């Protein structure tokens, strides 16, 4: 696993809530979800 980096984001409150619920359903974390989405976007 690569080195972890701590940062903060400004994000729409409702979007964050939806992401948290989705992450729970998928048994992951919001951080892992964001990481996956960034990787997917950068590989386009």
PDBQT receptor file of N, H, CA, C and O in Angstrom, charges set to zero:
ATOM      1  N   UNK A   1       0.845  -1.180   0.000  1.00  0.00    +0.000 N 
ATOM      2  CA  UNK A   1       0.000   0.000   0.000  1.00  0.00    +0.000 C 
ATOM      3  C   UNK A   1       0.889   1.242   0.000  1.00  0.00    +0.000 C 
ATOM      4  O   UNK A   1       1.937   1.263   0.646  1.00  0.00    +0.000 OA
ATOM      5  N   UNK A   2       0.475   2.250  -0.711  1.00  0.00    +0.000 N 
ATOM      6  H   UNK A   2      -0.375   2.233  -1.236  1.00  0.00    +0.000 HD
ATOM      7  CA  UNK A   2       1.264   3.470  -0.794  1.00  0.00    +0.000 C 
ATOM      8  C   UNK A   2       1.098   4.320   0.467  1.00  0.00    +0.000 C 
ATOM      9  O   UNK A   2       0.202   4.093   1.280  1.00  0.00    +0.000 OA
ATOM     10  N   UNK A   3       1.971   5.282   0.600  1.00  0.00    +0.000 N 
ATOM     11  H   UNK A   3       2.699   5.466  -0.061  1.00  0.00    +0.000 HD
ATOM     12  CA  UNK A   3       1.941   6.185   1.744  1.00  0.00    +0.000 C 
ATOM     13  C   UNK A   3       0.641   6.985   1.742  1.00  0.00    +0.000 C 
ATOM     14  O   UNK A   3       0.186   7.424   0.685  1.00  0.00    +0.000 OA
ATOM     15  N   UNK A   4       0.054   7.174   2.892  1.00  0.00    +0.000 N 
ATOM     16  H   UNK A   4       0.423   6.818   3.750  1.00  0.00    +0.000 HD
ATOM     17  CA  UNK A   4      -1.203   7.915   3.027  1.00  0.00    +0.000 C 
ATOM     18  C   UNK A   4      -0.910   9.389   3.260  1.00  0.00    +0.000 C 
ATOM     19  O   UNK A   4       0.086   9.736   3.895  1.00  0.00    +0.000 OA
ATOM     20  N   UNK A   5      -1.773  10.254   2.748  1.00  0.00    +0.000 N 
ATOM     21  H   UNK A   5      -2.582   9.972   2.232  1.00  0.00    +0.000 HD
ATOM     22  CA  UNK A   5      -1.637  11.700   2.850  1.00  0.00    +0.000 C 
ATOM     23  C   UNK A   5      -2.924  12.255   3.441  1.00  0.00    +0.000 C 
ATOM     24  O   UNK A   5      -4.010  11.925   2.966  1.00  0.00    +0.000 OA
ATOM     25  N   UNK A   6      -2.822  13.080   4.456  1.00  0.00    +0.000 N 
ATOM     26  H   UNK A   6      -1.939  13.348   4.842  1.00  0.00    +0.000 HD
ATOM     27  CA  UNK A   6      -3.996  13.665   5.101  1.00  0.00    +0.000 C 
ATOM     28  C   UNK A   6      -4.245  15.046   4.516  1.00  0.00    +0.000 C 
ATOM     29  O   UNK A   6      -3.331  15.864   4.409  1.00  0.00    +0.000 OA
ATOM     30  N   UNK A   7      -5.501  15.297   4.137  1.00  0.00    +0.000 N 
ATOM     31  H   UNK A   7      -6.244  14.633   4.224  1.00  0.00    +0.000 HD
ATOM     32  CA  UNK A   7      -5.876  16.589   3.576  1.00  0.00    +0.000 C 
ATOM     33  C   UNK A   7      -7.319  16.892   3.958  1.00  0.00    +0.000 C 
ATOM     34  O   UNK A   7      -8.008  16.045   4.526  1.00  0.00    +0.000 OA
ATOM     35  N   UNK A   8      -7.767  18.088   3.650  1.00  0.00    +0.000 N 
ATOM     36  H   UNK A   8      -7.207  18.776   3.189  1.00  0.00    +0.000 HD
ATOM     37  CA  UNK A   8      -9.168  18.440   3.888  1.00  0.00    +0.000 C 
ATOM     38  C   UNK A   8      -9.788  18.908   2.585  1.00  0.00    +0.000 C 
ATOM     39  O   UNK A   8      -9.101  19.415   1.698  1.00  0.00    +0.000 OA
ATOM     40  N   UNK A   9     -11.092  18.732   2.484  1.00  0.00    +0.000 N 
ATOM     41  H   UNK A   9     -11.650  18.321   3.204  1.00  0.00    +0.000 HD
ATOM     42  CA  UNK A   9     -11.833  19.110   1.286  1.00  0.00    +0.000 C 
ATOM     43  C   UNK A   9     -13.023  19.975   1.678  1.00  0.00    +0.000 C 
ATOM     44  O   UNK A   9     -13.567  19.846   2.775  1.00  0.00    +0.000 OA
ATOM     45  N   UNK A  10     -13.408  20.837   0.789  1.00  0.00    +0.000 N 
ATOM     46  H   UNK A  10     -12.966  20.942  -0.102  1.00  0.00    +0.000 HD
ATOM     47  CA  UNK A  10     -14.676  21.561   0.950  1.00  0.00    +0.000 C 
ATOM     48  C   UNK A  10     -15.620  20.938  -0.059  1.00  0.00    +0.000 C 
ATOM     49  O   UNK A  10     -15.373  20.967  -1.265  1.00  0.00    +0.000 OA
ATOM     50  N   UNK A  11     -16.706  20.373   0.453  1.00  0.00    +0.000 N 
ATOM     51  H   UNK A  11     -16.906  20.350   1.433  1.00  0.00    +0.000 HD
ATOM     52  CA  UNK A  11     -17.621  19.627  -0.401  1.00  0.00    +0.000 C 
ATOM     53  C   UNK A  11     -19.056  19.870   0.074  1.00  0.00    +0.000 C 
ATOM     54  O   UNK A  11     -19.302  20.097   1.259  1.00  0.00    +0.000 OA
ATOM     55  N   UNK A  12     -19.976  19.818  -0.852  1.00  0.00    +0.000 N 
ATOM     56  H   UNK A  12     -19.776  19.633  -1.815  1.00  0.00    +0.000 HD
ATOM     57  CA  UNK A  12     -21.388  20.002  -0.543  1.00  0.00    +0.000 C 
ATOM     58  C   UNK A  12     -21.805  19.042   0.569  1.00  0.00    +0.000 C 
ATOM     59  O   UNK A  12     -21.515  17.847   0.506  1.00  0.00    +0.000 OA
ATOM     60  N   UNK A  13     -22.479  19.562   1.571  1.00  0.00    +0.000 N 
ATOM     61  H   UNK A  13     -22.715  20.533   1.622  1.00  0.00    +0.000 HD
ATOM     62  CA  UNK A  13     -22.861  18.776   2.750  1.00  0.00    +0.000 C 
ATOM     63  C   UNK A  13     -23.729  17.573   2.376  1.00  0.00    +0.000 C 
ATOM     64  O   UNK A  13     -23.508  16.474   2.883  1.00  0.00    +0.000 OA
ATOM     65  N   UNK A  14     -24.705  17.769   1.502  1.00  0.00    +0.000 N 
ATOM     66  H   UNK A  14     -24.884  18.663   1.090  1.00  0.00    +0.000 HD
ATOM     67  CA  UNK A  14     -25.592  16.674   1.112  1.00  0.00    +0.000 C 
ATOM     68  C   UNK A  14     -24.850  15.613   0.300  1.00  0.00    +0.000 C 
ATOM     69  O   UNK A  14     -25.111  14.419   0.446  1.00  0.00    +0.000 OA
ATOM     70  N   UNK A  15     -23.932  16.049  -0.549  1.00  0.00    +0.000 N 
ATOM     71  H   UNK A  15     -23.720  17.019  -0.668  1.00  0.00    +0.000 HD
ATOM     72  CA  UNK A  15     -23.128  15.107  -1.330  1.00  0.00    +0.000 C 
ATOM     73  C   UNK A  15     -22.278  14.251  -0.398  1.00  0.00    +0.000 C 
ATOM     74  O   UNK A  15     -22.142  13.045  -0.604  1.00  0.00    +0.000 OA
ATOM     75  N   UNK A  16     -21.711  14.874   0.621  1.00  0.00    +0.000 N 
ATOM     76  H   UNK A  16     -21.821  15.853   0.789  1.00  0.00    +0.000 HD
ATOM     77  CA  UNK A  16     -20.893  14.147   1.594  1.00  0.00    +0.000 C 
ATOM     78  C   UNK A  16     -21.729  13.097   2.327  1.00  0.00    +0.000 C 
ATOM     79  O   UNK A  16     -21.275  11.972   2.539  1.00  0.00    +0.000 OA
ATOM     80  N   UNK A  17     -22.942  13.468   2.710  1.00  0.00    +0.000 N 
ATOM     81  H   UNK A  17     -23.310  14.382   2.538  1.00  0.00    +0.000 HD
ATOM     82  CA  UNK A  17     -23.827  12.516   3.396  1.00  0.00    +0.000 C 
ATOM     83  C   UNK A  17     -24.147  11.324   2.494  1.00  0.00    +0.000 C 
ATOM     84  O   UNK A  17     -24.141  10.177   2.941  1.00  0.00    +0.000 OA
ATOM     85  N   UNK A  18     -24.427  11.606   1.225  1.00  0.00    +0.000 N 
ATOM     86  H   UNK A  18     -24.432  12.537   0.862  1.00  0.00    +0.000 HD
ATOM     87  CA  UNK A  18     -24.708  10.533   0.275  1.00  0.00    +0.000 C 
ATOM     88  C   UNK A  18     -23.497   9.623   0.103  1.00  0.00    +0.000 C 
ATOM     89  O   UNK A  18     -23.635   8.402   0.024  1.00  0.00    +0.000 OA
ATOM     90  N   UNK A  19     -22.314  10.222   0.046  1.00  0.00    +0.000 N 
ATOM     91  H   UNK A  19     -22.202  11.214   0.111  1.00  0.00    +0.000 HD
ATOM     92  CA  UNK A  19     -21.090   9.445  -0.107  1.00  0.00    +0.000 C 
ATOM     93  C   UNK A  19     -20.858   8.558   1.110  1.00  0.00    +0.000 C 
ATOM     94  O   UNK A  19     -20.432   7.412   0.967  1.00  0.00    +0.000 OA
ATOM     95  N   UNK A  20     -21.130   9.071   2.299  1.00  0.00    +0.000 N 
ATOM     96  H   UNK A  20     -21.475  10.002   2.415  1.00  0.00    +0.000 HD
ATOM     97  CA  UNK A  20     -20.971   8.274   3.514  1.00  0.00    +0.000 C 
ATOM     98  C   UNK A  20     -21.924   7.077   3.509  1.00  0.00    +0.000 C 
ATOM     99  O   UNK A  20     -21.521   5.960   3.834  1.00  0.00    +0.000 OA
ATOM    100  N   UNK A  21     -23.184   7.311   3.142  1.00  0.00    +0.000 N 
ATOM    101  H   UNK A  21     -23.511   8.219   2.878  1.00  0.00    +0.000 HD
ATOM    102  CA  UNK A  21     -24.165   6.222   3.082  1.00  0.00    +0.000 C 
ATOM    103  C   UNK A  21     -23.745   5.171   2.052  1.00  0.00    +0.000 C 
ATOM    104  O   UNK A  21     -23.812   3.969   2.310  1.00  0.00    +0.000 OA
ATOM    105  N   UNK A  22     -23.315   5.643   0.889  1.00  0.00    +0.000 N 
ATOM    106  H   UNK A  22     -23.261   6.619   0.680  1.00  0.00    +0.000 HD
ATOM    107  CA  UNK A  22     -22.883   4.740  -0.186  1.00  0.00    +0.000 C 
ATOM    108  C   UNK A  22     -21.690   3.906   0.274  1.00  0.00    +0.000 C 
ATOM    109  O   UNK A  22     -21.637   2.700   0.036  1.00  0.00    +0.000 OA
ATOM    110  N   UNK A  23     -20.746   4.550   0.928  1.00  0.00    +0.000 N 
ATOM    111  H   UNK A  23     -20.789   5.530   1.122  1.00  0.00    +0.000 HD
ATOM    112  CA  UNK A  23     -19.553   3.849   1.413  1.00  0.00    +0.000 C 
ATOM    113  C   UNK A  23     -19.912   2.760   2.417  1.00  0.00    +0.000 C 
ATOM    114  O   UNK A  23     -19.339   1.671   2.397  1.00  0.00    +0.000 OA
ATOM    115  N   UNK A  24     -20.852   3.060   3.284  1.00  0.00    +0.000 N 
ATOM    116  H   UNK A  24     -21.317   3.945   3.301  1.00  0.00    +0.000 HD
ATOM    117  CA  UNK A  24     -21.286   2.062   4.264  1.00  0.00    +0.000 C 
ATOM    118  C   UNK A  24     -21.909   0.864   3.554  1.00  0.00    +0.000 C 
ATOM    119  O   UNK A  24     -21.626  -0.286   3.889  1.00  0.00    +0.000 OA
ATOM    120  N   UNK A  25     -22.759   1.146   2.570  1.00  0.00    +0.000 N 
ATOM    121  H   UNK A  25     -22.990   2.080   2.298  1.00  0.00    +0.000 HD
ATOM    122  CA  UNK A  25     -23.401   0.060   1.806  1.00  0.00    +0.000 C 
ATOM    123  C   UNK A  25     -22.367  -0.814   1.099  1.00  0.00    +0.000 C 
ATOM    124  O   UNK A  25     -22.542  -2.028   0.997  1.00  0.00    +0.000 OA
ATOM    125  N   UNK A  26     -21.284  -0.193   0.610  1.00  0.00    +0.000 N 
ATOM    126  H   UNK A  26     -21.141   0.793   0.693  1.00  0.00    +0.000 HD
ATOM    127  CA  UNK A  26     -20.246  -0.910  -0.137  1.00  0.00    +0.000 C 
ATOM    128  C   UNK A  26     -19.131  -1.428   0.768  1.00  0.00    +0.000 C 
ATOM    129  O   UNK A  26     -18.146  -1.990   0.290  1.00  0.00    +0.000 OA
ATOM    130  N   UNK A  27     -19.292  -1.235   2.081  1.00  0.00    +0.000 N 
ATOM    131  H   UNK A  27     -20.093  -0.778   2.470  1.00  0.00    +0.000 HD
ATOM    132  CA  UNK A  27     -18.305  -1.676   3.082  1.00  0.00    +0.000 C 
ATOM    133  C   UNK A  27     -16.914  -1.123   2.790  1.00  0.00    +0.000 C 
ATOM    134  O   UNK A  27     -15.932  -1.866   2.758  1.00  0.00    +0.000 OA
ATOM    135  N   UNK A  28     -16.844   0.168   2.581  1.00  0.00    +0.000 N 
ATOM    136  H   UNK A  28     -17.642   0.771   2.607  1.00  0.00    +0.000 HD
ATOM    137  CA  UNK A  28     -15.591   0.869   2.348  1.00  0.00    +0.000 C 
ATOM    138  C   UNK A  28     -15.631   2.192   3.099  1.00  0.00    +0.000 C 
ATOM    139  O   UNK A  28     -16.555   2.435   3.876  1.00  0.00    +0.000 OA
ATOM    140  N   UNK A  29     -14.654   3.037   2.880  1.00  0.00    +0.000 N 
ATOM    141  H   UNK A  29     -13.904   2.840   2.250  1.00  0.00    +0.000 HD
ATOM    142  CA  UNK A  29     -14.642   4.359   3.507  1.00  0.00    +0.000 C 
ATOM    143  C   UNK A  29     -14.815   5.426   2.425  1.00  0.00    +0.000 C 
ATOM    144  O   UNK A  29     -14.617   5.164   1.239  1.00  0.00    +0.000 OA
ATOM    145  N   UNK A  30     -15.181   6.612   2.851  1.00  0.00    +0.000 N 
ATOM    146  H   UNK A  30     -15.341   6.824   3.815  1.00  0.00    +0.000 HD
ATOM    147  CA  UNK A  30     -15.308   7.711   1.891  1.00  0.00    +0.000 C 
ATOM    148  C   UNK A  30     -13.940   8.011   1.281  1.00  0.00    +0.000 C 
ATOM    149  O   UNK A  30     -13.848   8.315   0.092  1.00  0.00    +0.000 OA
ATOM    150  N   UNK A  31     -12.895   7.930   2.068  1.00  0.00    +0.000 N 
ATOM    151  H   UNK A  31     -12.969   7.683   3.035  1.00  0.00    +0.000 HD
ATOM    152  CA  UNK A  31     -11.544   8.157   1.553  1.00  0.00    +0.000 C 
ATOM    153  C   UNK A  31     -11.190   7.186   0.439  1.00  0.00    +0.000 C 
ATOM    154  O   UNK A  31     -10.641   7.582  -0.590  1.00  0.00    +0.000 OA
ATOM    155  N   UNK A  32     -11.507   5.908   0.648  1.00  0.00    +0.000 N 
ATOM    156  H   UNK A  32     -11.952   5.586   1.483  1.00  0.00    +0.000 HD
ATOM    157  CA  UNK A  32     -11.233   4.904  -0.384  1.00  0.00    +0.000 C 
ATOM    158  C   UNK A  32     -12.087   5.149  -1.619  1.00  0.00    +0.000 C 
ATOM    159  O   UNK A  32     -11.625   4.964  -2.744  1.00  0.00    +0.000 OA
ATOM    160  N   UNK A  33     -13.336   5.564  -1.411  1.00  0.00    +0.000 N 
ATOM    161  H   UNK A  33     -13.712   5.714  -0.497  1.00  0.00    +0.000 HD
ATOM    162  CA  UNK A  33     -14.222   5.882  -2.533  1.00  0.00    +0.000 C 
ATOM    163  C   UNK A  33     -13.662   7.043  -3.353  1.00  0.00    +0.000 C 
ATOM    164  O   UNK A  33     -13.617   6.974  -4.581  1.00  0.00    +0.000 OA
ATOM    165  N   UNK A  34     -13.240   8.100  -2.680  1.00  0.00    +0.000 N 
ATOM    166  H   UNK A  34     -13.277   8.156  -1.683  1.00  0.00    +0.000 HD
ATOM    167  CA  UNK A  34     -12.672   9.261  -3.367  1.00  0.00    +0.000 C 
ATOM    168  C   UNK A  34     -11.412   8.869  -4.129  1.00  0.00    +0.000 C 
ATOM    169  O   UNK A  34     -11.213   9.280  -5.271  1.00  0.00    +0.000 OA
ATOM    170  N   UNK A  35     -10.567   8.072  -3.486  1.00  0.00    +0.000 N 
ATOM    171  H   UNK A  35     -10.729   7.738  -2.558  1.00  0.00    +0.000 HD
ATOM    172  CA  UNK A  35      -9.335   7.615  -4.130  1.00  0.00    +0.000 C 
ATOM    173  C   UNK A  35      -9.638   6.822  -5.411  1.00  0.00    +0.000 C 
ATOM    174  O   UNK A  35      -8.998   7.021  -6.444  1.00  0.00    +0.000 OA
ATOM    175  N   UNK A  36     -10.613   5.931  -5.324  1.00  0.00    +0.000 N 
ATOM    176  H   UNK A  36     -11.133   5.769  -4.485  1.00  0.00    +0.000 HD
ATOM    177  CA  UNK A  36     -11.012   5.129  -6.482  1.00  0.00    +0.000 C 
ATOM    178  C   UNK A  36     -11.534   6.020  -7.622  1.00  0.00    +0.000 C 
ATOM    179  O   UNK A  36     -11.192   5.811  -8.786  1.00  0.00    +0.000 OA
ATOM    180  N   UNK A  37     -12.355   7.005  -7.279  1.00  0.00    +0.000 N 
ATOM    181  H   UNK A  37     -12.633   7.175  -6.334  1.00  0.00    +0.000 HD
ATOM    182  CA  UNK A  37     -12.907   7.905  -8.295  1.00  0.00    +0.000 C 
ATOM    183  C   UNK A  37     -11.834   8.772  -8.939  1.00  0.00    +0.000 C 
ATOM    184  O   UNK A  37     -11.879   9.020 -10.144  1.00  0.00    +0.000 OA
ATOM    185  N   UNK A  38     -10.872   9.234  -8.151  1.00  0.00    +0.000 N 
ATOM    186  H   UNK A  38     -10.835   9.033  -7.172  1.00  0.00    +0.000 HD
ATOM    187  CA  UNK A  38      -9.766  10.031  -8.711  1.00  0.00    +0.000 C 
ATOM    188  C   UNK A  38      -8.940   9.187  -9.665  1.00  0.00    +0.000 C 
ATOM    189  O   UNK A  38      -8.609   9.628 -10.766  1.00  0.00    +0.000 OA
ATOM    190  N   UNK A  39      -8.607   7.968  -9.242  1.00  0.00    +0.000 N 
ATOM    191  H   UNK A  39      -8.876   7.609  -8.348  1.00  0.00    +0.000 HD
ATOM    192  CA  UNK A  39      -7.832   7.078 -10.111  1.00  0.00    +0.000 C 
ATOM    193  C   UNK A  39      -8.567   6.802 -11.410  1.00  0.00    +0.000 C 
ATOM    194  O   UNK A  39      -7.969   6.822 -12.486  1.00  0.00    +0.000 OA
ATOM    195  N   UNK A  40      -9.874   6.542 -11.308  1.00  0.00    +0.000 N 
ATOM    196  H   UNK A  40     -10.360   6.525 -10.434  1.00  0.00    +0.000 HD
ATOM    197  CA  UNK A  40     -10.682   6.269 -12.496  1.00  0.00    +0.000 C 
ATOM    198  C   UNK A  40     -10.665   7.475 -13.442  1.00  0.00    +0.000 C 
ATOM    199  O   UNK A  40     -10.511   7.312 -14.652  1.00  0.00    +0.000 OA
ATOM    200  N   UNK A  41     -10.817   8.647 -12.907  1.00  0.00    +0.000 N 
ATOM    201  H   UNK A  41     -10.942   8.780 -11.924  1.00  0.00    +0.000 HD
ATOM    202  CA  UNK A  41     -10.845   9.874 -13.724  1.00  0.00    +0.000 C 
ATOM    203  C   UNK A  41      -9.497  10.142 -14.378  1.00  0.00    +0.000 C 
ATOM    204  O   UNK A  41      -9.444  10.548 -15.539  1.00  0.00    +0.000 OA
ATOM    205  N   UNK A  42      -8.413   9.920 -13.652  1.00  0.00    +0.000 N 
ATOM    206  H   UNK A  42      -8.456   9.590 -12.709  1.00  0.00    +0.000 HD
ATOM    207  CA  UNK A  42      -7.076  10.181 -14.185  1.00  0.00    +0.000 C 
ATOM    208  C   UNK A  42      -6.668   9.175 -15.243  1.00  0.00    +0.000 C 
ATOM    209  O   UNK A  42      -5.820   9.478 -16.082  1.00  0.00    +0.000 OA
ATOM    210  N   UNK A  43      -7.248   7.990 -15.227  1.00  0.00    +0.000 N 
ATOM    211  H   UNK A  43      -7.937   7.743 -14.546  1.00  0.00    +0.000 HD
ATOM    212  CA  UNK A  43      -6.902   6.959 -16.203  1.00  0.00    +0.000 C 
ATOM    213  C   UNK A  43      -7.686   7.082 -17.498  1.00  0.00    +0.000 C 
ATOM    214  O   UNK A  43      -7.510   6.258 -18.395  1.00  0.00    +0.000 OA
ATOM    215  N   UNK A  44      -8.538   8.077 -17.623  1.00  0.00    +0.000 N 
ATOM    216  H   UNK A  44      -8.681   8.746 -16.895  1.00  0.00    +0.000 HD
ATOM    217  CA  UNK A  44      -9.334   8.252 -18.860  1.00  0.00    +0.000 C 
ATOM    218  C   UNK A  44      -8.457   8.730 -19.976  1.00  0.00    +0.000 C 
ATOM    219  O   UNK A  44      -8.934   8.936 -21.091  1.00  0.00    +0.000 OA
TER     220      UNK A  44
